[in-house]
Amino acid sequence: MPRIPKFTPGPSRLSRILQNLTRGHKPVIAQMKSLKLTLAARNDHWGARHFVAEELPRIRYANPEAGIEINKVPKSPQDNWKPELVVEMRDGKKHTFNLENKHSTSIFTELMDTLGGTPWSRWKQQRTTEGLPLVEPPVPVPAKFDIKVEALGGQVNKVPEIVAKLKARAKKEKKETKEKKDTTNYDDMFFRSDKPKTGAAAVLP
């Protein structure tokens, strides 16, 4: 009888999302009260848009107490205002970043250079010494997953809630799988009376 190959499950949606949220340096910004980002609602400010999709969810995940606000403002081709990021600290001090014509990773690096403190400086020195990029790229997420990492940028304040729900779902599925395995009746599978007879058993009374 041919051996049935062992099935190895691929990474779950939870593991992929957590892998993205926790990749690279943990972007903790000590004493950050709020972060407000203003950009065009569509067709412009691409670096800022990628930052919202790729980096902002993990900033939210690392700073759950800070307020995060994203303002997508209608912008016509004649308008020339620039995307902007404003971080307010708990002591009232504000830091403003001009995001015009900047790549997502450049925005993240500038933010952490200014507010990342000693942990970011150590990370930066280590990565530079090793010849590695400061910001690791996002992990690709297959289209079949119902919650994409990119989608988290549109609901960034719900990142902790989404992760908690995914963890609860994964735990429930694991429990159901274990219960199903534990309750499998192998006697019924192999020795049930209605199982068709074969070979000599088929001709014997």
Disulfide bonds with the S-S distance in Angstrom:
none
